[in-house]
Amino acid sequence: MENANDTKETKETKETKETKETKETTKETKSLHESKETRNVEEERYLLFIKDIIAKGQVRKDRTGVGTMSTFGGHLNFSLINHQIPLLTTKKMFLRGIFEELMRVLRGQTDSKILEAKKVNIWKANSSRAFLDKSGFSHLREGDCGPIYGFHLRHWNAQYKTCDTDYKGQGLDQLEFLIRELQTHPDSRRAVITFLNPSQIGVLPPCHQTVQFETEPSPIEGQPRILSAVMFQRSADMFLGVPFNIASYSLWILLMAHHLGFQPGRFYHHFGNAHIYRTHLEAVKEQTARIPFAFPKLFFKRKRGLITEYEWEDVELQEYVSHGEIKAPMAV
C-alpha cells in the first residue's frame, strides 16, 4: 500500500519538475526568438529609424498644419529572396489595399472612385470636393486626383485633362519602356521611372518620385537573373505612408520578377525628409514597443498575358503573422 507522505512528496516533485520545465521552455523560446537566426532585423531597423526621429528629430511645420518631428536623409533595405515580402508585422497591414493601389498605378488610372468601389479609401480625402476646391482643382470632378503616379507612368508628358479622358497613344509609356529595357538590355543602367513632372502636379506632388530597376546574374549557374530596385522618396510619412510604400514597391518587384522570369532580389528605400506627424506619436510608441515576427512570403498563382491584368485573387500570401492594427488619423 502506497504511503501518504510518499504520494505527497511525489506530487510536489512532479509539480516542481513541471514548473521548471515550463520555465525552461519559455526561456528557450525567448532565446530562440531573440537569436540572430530568427530575429526580424530588417523590421527592427525600421522601428529604430522611427524611434530616432522622435528622439533626435526637429519640430517642423508642414502644409497640413498638423506639425511633425522630422529628420533629413536615411535609408532602409529589405531582402525579397525566396519571395519574402517586407509586410510589417508590428501592426497589421492591409495588403489587398496595397495591391489594388499598385495595379491602379500600373494601369495608368487616376480616379479614386475605382479604389473606393473596392473599399480602398487611401485617396478619398485628397480627392474630395472640399480638398479639390481648396487646392485649385475645382474644374475636376470628385475622385479625380489629377496628373499623379499612374498618369506619369503610362503617359509621361501628355497633357492631362481629366481622369475620364482616353490617353491611348499619348505621351511616353514608361512602364512599357521599363519592361523592354529589362528584357533586352540585362545590364542596363537606364531602367528608371520618374513620377515627378514639375510642369504637371496633381492633388499631391509625388512623395516617391524616382525608382530604378536593375538585374544581376545569379551566383548559381543556370538560374534566372536577380531583379532589385532602388526608390527615392522626397517626403516620407514614416508611420502611415512608409510601411505602405515598402510593401508596395516590394510587391512591384515581386510582380515584375514573376511576370518577366527573374528572381526577386532586394528593395532599397532612400529618404529625403522623413517625418512623424504629432498626431501619430502615441501610435509610434505603441508600435515600437512590439517585437516583430518573421516576414511572410508572397507568390502569384498564375501568369497573366499583361502585367496590368493581375487581380487580387492571383496573389497568395503565406505565413503572415502580425500584431493588431494601430489606427491613427491621416494628415490631409
MARTORFI-269070 format. One record per residue (C-alpha): residue in one letter; residue number from 1; x, y, z. Coordinates in nm, 2 decimals, m for minus. Layout:
BEGIN
res:n:px:py:pz
A:NUM:X:Y:Z
...
//
This chain:
BEGIN
res:n:px:py:pz
M:1:0.00:0.00:0.00
E:2:0.13:0.35:m0.10
N:3:0.24:0.57:0.18
A:4:0.05:0.91:0.20
N:5:0.38:1.10:0.26
D:6:0.54:0.94:m0.04
T:7:0.24:1.04:m0.25
K:8:0.25:1.40:m0.13
E:9:0.63:1.41:m0.20
T:10:0.59:1.26:m0.54
K:11:0.31:1.51:m0.63
E:12:0.53:1.80:m0.51
T:13:0.83:1.67:m0.70
K:14:0.62:1.64:m1.01
E:15:0.47:1.99:m0.98
T:16:0.82:2.13:m0.93
K:17:0.95:1.95:m1.23
E:18:0.67:2.07:m1.45
T:19:0.72:2.43:m1.33
K:20:1.09:2.40:m1.40
E:21:1.02:2.26:m1.75
T:22:0.78:2.54:m1.83
K:23:1.03:2.80:m1.73
E:24:1.30:2.63:m1.93
T:25:1.07:2.61:m2.24
T:26:0.98:2.98:m2.20
K:27:1.35:3.07:m2.17
E:28:1.43:2.86:m2.48
T:29:1.15:3.02:m2.68
K:30:1.26:3.37:m2.58
S:31:1.62:3.28:m2.66
L:32:1.52:3.14:m3.00
H:33:1.30:3.45:m3.07
E:34:1.59:3.68:m2.99
S:35:1.86:3.49:m3.17
K:36:2.01:3.63:m3.49
E:37:1.87:3.34:m3.69
T:38:1.50:3.43:m3.61
R:39:1.50:3.80:m3.53
N:40:1.35:4.02:m3.80
V:41:1.64:4.26:m3.82
E:42:1.51:4.45:m4.12
E:43:1.18:4.55:m3.94
E:44:1.39:4.63:m3.62
R:45:1.58:4.88:m3.83
Y:46:1.26:5.04:m3.94
L:47:1.15:5.06:m3.57
L:48:1.48:5.21:m3.47
F:49:1.45:5.47:m3.75
I:50:1.12:5.60:m3.63
K:51:1.23:5.59:m3.26
D:52:1.53:5.81:m3.36
I:53:1.31:6.06:m3.54
I:54:1.12:6.11:m3.21
A:55:1.44:6.12:m3.01
K:56:1.65:6.34:m3.24
G:57:1.42:6.50:m3.49
Q:58:1.33:6.87:m3.52
V:59:0.99:7.02:m3.48
R:60:0.88:7.13:m3.83
K:61:0.57:7.30:m3.98
D:62:0.40:7.14:m4.28
R:63:0.13:7.20:m4.54
T:64:m0.13:7.02:m4.33
G:65:m0.09:7.24:m4.02
V:66:m0.05:6.93:m3.80
G:67:0.32:6.96:m3.74
T:68:0.59:6.69:m3.75
M:69:0.91:6.56:m3.60
S:70:1.15:6.54:m3.89
T:71:1.49:6.43:m4.00
F:72:1.66:6.46:m4.34
G:73:1.83:6.17:m4.52
G:74:1.83:5.80:m4.44
H:75:1.77:5.46:m4.59
L:76:1.64:5.11:m4.53
N:77:1.67:4.79:m4.74
F:78:1.48:4.47:m4.75
S:79:1.55:4.12:m4.89
L:80:1.29:3.97:m5.12
I:81:1.49:3.65:m5.17
N:82:1.28:3.33:m5.18
H:83:0.97:3.55:m5.23
Q:84:0.98:3.72:m4.89
I:85:0.78:4.04:m4.87
P:86:0.85:4.31:m4.60
L:87:0.49:4.34:m4.49
L:88:0.54:4.49:m4.14
T:89:0.44:4.26:m3.85
T:90:0.44:4.51:m3.56
K:91:0.10:4.63:m3.69
K:92:m0.15:4.45:m3.92
M:93:m0.11:4.57:m4.28
F:94:m0.38:4.59:m4.55
L:95:m0.22:4.40:m4.83
R:96:m0.53:4.40:m5.06
G:97:m0.54:4.78:m5.05
I:98:m0.17:4.79:m5.13
F:99:m0.21:4.56:m5.43
E:100:m0.52:4.75:m5.56
E:101:m0.33:5.08:m5.54
L:102:m0.03:4.94:m5.72
M:103:m0.24:4.80:m6.00
R:104:m0.42:5.13:m6.04
V:105:m0.08:5.30:m6.09
L:106:0.03:5.03:m6.34
R:107:m0.29:5.07:m6.54
G:108:m0.24:5.45:m6.56
Q:109:m0.56:5.53:m6.36
T:110:m0.60:5.84:m6.15
D:111:m0.96:5.80:m6.04
S:112:m1.00:5.75:m5.66
K:113:m1.36:5.61:m5.72
I:114:m1.20:5.30:m5.88
L:115:m1.03:5.22:m5.55
E:116:m1.33:5.33:m5.33
A:117:m1.55:5.08:m5.52
K:118:m1.31:4.82:m5.38
K:119:m1.33:4.96:m5.03
V:120:m0.98:5.11:m5.06
N:121:m1.00:5.48:m4.95
I:122:m0.64:5.60:m4.94
W:123:m0.70:5.87:m5.19
K:124:m1.06:5.96:m5.09
A:125:m0.97:6.26:m4.86
N:126:m0.73:6.41:m5.11
S:127:m0.98:6.39:m5.40
S:128:m1.29:6.51:m5.21
R:129:m1.49:6.81:m5.34
A:130:m1.36:7.03:m5.05
F:131:m0.99:6.93:m5.10
L:132:m1.01:6.98:m5.48
D:133:m1.17:7.32:m5.44
K:134:m0.92:7.45:m5.18
S:135:m0.62:7.31:m5.38
G:136:m0.70:7.48:m5.71
F:137:m0.87:7.18:m5.88
S:138:m1.23:7.29:m5.88
H:139:m1.25:7.20:m6.25
L:140:m1.20:6.83:m6.17
R:141:m1.49:6.61:m6.06
E:142:m1.48:6.45:m5.71
G:143:m1.24:6.15:m5.71
D:144:m1.02:6.29:m5.99
C:145:m0.67:6.31:m5.85
G:146:m0.52:6.50:m6.14
P:147:m0.19:6.40:m6.30
I:148:m0.05:6.17:m6.04
Y:149:0.16:5.85:m6.04
G:150:m0.04:5.64:m6.29
F:151:m0.07:5.92:m6.55
H:152:0.30:6.00:m6.54
L:153:0.39:5.63:m6.56
R:154:0.18:5.55:m6.87
H:155:0.15:5.89:m7.04
W:156:0.46:6.09:m6.95
N:157:0.44:6.45:m7.08
A:158:0.09:6.41:m7.23
Q:159:m0.14:6.70:m7.15
Y:160:m0.37:6.60:m6.86
K:161:m0.74:6.68:m6.89
T:162:m0.95:6.45:m6.66
C:163:m0.94:6.10:m6.51
D:164:m1.21:6.00:m6.76
T:165:m1.01:6.11:m7.07
D:166:m0.88:5.84:m7.31
Y:167:m0.50:5.90:m7.33
K:168:m0.42:5.60:m7.56
G:169:m0.11:5.67:m7.77
Q:170:m0.03:5.99:m7.59
G:171:0.29:6.06:m7.41
L:172:0.58:5.82:m7.32
D:173:0.48:5.48:m7.17
Q:174:0.74:5.45:m6.90
L:175:0.62:5.10:m6.79
E:176:0.65:4.97:m7.15
F:177:1.00:5.12:m7.17
L:178:1.10:4.96:m6.84
I:179:0.98:4.61:m6.93
R:180:1.15:4.63:m7.27
E:181:1.48:4.76:m7.12
L:182:1.49:4.48:m6.86
Q:183:1.42:4.22:m7.12
T:184:1.66:4.34:m7.40
H:185:1.94:4.50:m7.21
P:186:2.00:4.29:m6.89
D:187:2.30:4.51:m6.77
S:188:2.12:4.84:m6.84
R:189:2.16:5.13:m6.60
R:190:1.87:5.31:m6.77
A:191:1.57:5.12:m6.63
V:192:1.45:5.43:m6.45
I:193:1.10:5.55:m6.38
T:194:1.02:5.91:m6.27
F:195:0.69:6.02:m6.13
L:196:0.77:6.39:m6.08
N:197:0.69:6.62:m6.37
P:198:0.72:6.97:m6.23
S:199:0.50:7.11:m6.52
Q:200:0.21:6.89:m6.42
I:201:0.13:6.83:m6.05
G:202:m0.18:6.65:m5.93
V:203:m0.36:6.69:m5.60
L:204:m0.04:6.60:m5.42
P:205:0.32:6.61:m5.56
P:206:0.46:6.26:m5.58
C:207:0.62:6.16:m5.25
H:208:0.81:5.87:m5.40
Q:209:0.94:6.02:m5.72
T:210:1.21:5.80:m5.88
V:211:1.27:5.43:m5.90
Q:212:1.55:5.24:m6.07
F:213:1.54:4.87:m6.15
E:214:1.84:4.65:m6.22
T:215:1.91:4.28:m6.28
E:216:2.23:4.09:m6.20
P:217:2.35:3.74:m6.28
S:218:2.26:3.47:m6.03
P:219:2.56:3.33:m5.84
I:220:2.42:2.98:m5.92
E:221:2.49:2.89:m6.28
G:222:2.18:2.84:m6.49
Q:223:1.94:3.03:m6.26
P:224:1.74:3.34:m6.37
R:225:1.89:3.68:m6.32
I:226:1.80:3.87:m5.99
L:227:1.58:4.18:m6.00
S:228:1.62:4.46:m5.75
A:229:1.51:4.82:m5.73
V:230:1.61:5.15:m5.56
M:231:1.35:5.41:m5.48
F:232:1.40:5.77:m5.37
Q:233:1.12:5.93:m5.16
R:234:1.13:6.31:m5.11
S:235:0.87:6.31:m4.84
A:236:0.81:6.02:m4.61
D:237:0.52:5.98:m4.36
M:238:0.71:5.72:m4.16
F:239:0.41:5.58:m3.96
L:240:0.12:5.56:m4.21
G:241:0.28:5.60:m4.56
V:242:0.62:5.43:m4.55
P:243:0.50:5.09:m4.44
F:244:0.26:5.10:m4.73
N:245:0.54:5.22:m4.97
I:246:0.78:4.95:m4.85
A:247:0.52:4.68:m4.92
S:248:0.41:4.84:m5.25
Y:249:0.75:4.87:m5.41
S:250:0.85:4.52:m5.29
L:251:0.52:4.39:m5.43
W:252:0.61:4.56:m5.76
I:253:0.95:4.39:m5.77
L:254:0.80:4.05:m5.69
L:255:0.53:4.10:m5.96
M:256:0.79:4.21:m6.22
A:257:1.02:3.92:m6.13
H:258:0.72:3.67:m6.16
H:259:0.60:3.82:m6.49
L:260:0.94:3.86:m6.66
G:261:1.10:3.54:m6.53
F:262:1.36:3.69:m6.29
Q:263:1.43:3.60:m5.93
P:264:1.34:3.87:m5.67
G:265:1.64:4.04:m5.51
R:266:1.63:4.34:m5.28
F:267:1.44:4.67:m5.23
Y:268:1.65:4.97:m5.14
H:269:1.45:5.26:m4.99
H:270:1.61:5.61:m4.97
F:271:1.45:5.91:m4.79
G:272:1.47:6.29:m4.81
N:273:1.25:6.43:m4.54
A:274:1.15:6.15:m4.30
H:275:0.88:6.27:m4.06
I:276:0.63:6.16:m3.80
Y:277:0.31:6.37:m3.75
R:278:0.24:6.49:m3.40
T:279:m0.09:6.30:m3.42
H:280:0.10:5.98:m3.47
L:281:0.34:6.00:m3.18
E:282:0.14:5.77:m2.94
A:283:0.08:5.52:m3.21
V:284:0.46:5.51:m3.29
K:285:0.53:5.45:m2.92
E:286:0.29:5.16:m2.92
Q:287:0.43:5.01:m3.23
T:288:0.80:5.04:m3.13
A:289:0.72:4.85:m2.80
R:290:0.63:4.54:m3.00
I:291:0.86:4.26:m3.11
P:292:0.85:4.18:m3.49
F:293:0.76:3.84:m3.63
A:294:0.93:3.70:m3.94
F:295:0.82:3.85:m4.27
P:296:0.58:3.64:m4.48
K:297:0.62:3.51:m4.84
L:298:0.42:3.61:m5.14
F:299:0.36:3.42:m5.46
F:300:0.15:3.47:m5.78
K:301:m0.08:3.17:m5.87
R:302:m0.06:3.22:m6.24
K:303:0.10:3.42:m6.52
R:304:m0.13:3.67:m6.70
G:305:m0.08:3.79:m7.05
L:306:0.00:4.15:m6.95
I:307:0.14:4.28:m6.62
T:308:m0.17:4.51:m6.59
E:309:m0.40:4.21:m6.59
Y:310:m0.32:4.07:m6.25
E:311:m0.61:4.06:m6.00
W:312:m0.62:4.02:m5.62
E:313:m0.72:3.65:m5.65
D:314:m0.39:3.59:m5.82
V:315:m0.20:3.67:m5.50
E:316:m0.11:3.41:m5.24
L:317:0.03:3.54:m4.91
Q:318:0.19:3.28:m4.69
E:319:0.29:3.27:m4.32
Y:320:0.18:3.63:m4.23
V:321:0.17:3.67:m3.85
S:322:0.13:4.02:m3.71
H:323:0.03:4.22:m3.41
G:324:m0.30:4.40:m3.42
E:325:m0.39:4.72:m3.61
I:326:m0.28:5.06:m3.48
K:327:m0.51:5.33:m3.61
A:328:m0.41:5.69:m3.65
P:329:m0.56:5.99:m3.85
M:330:m0.41:6.08:m4.19
A:331:m0.29:6.44:m4.21
V:332:m0.47:6.60:m4.51
//
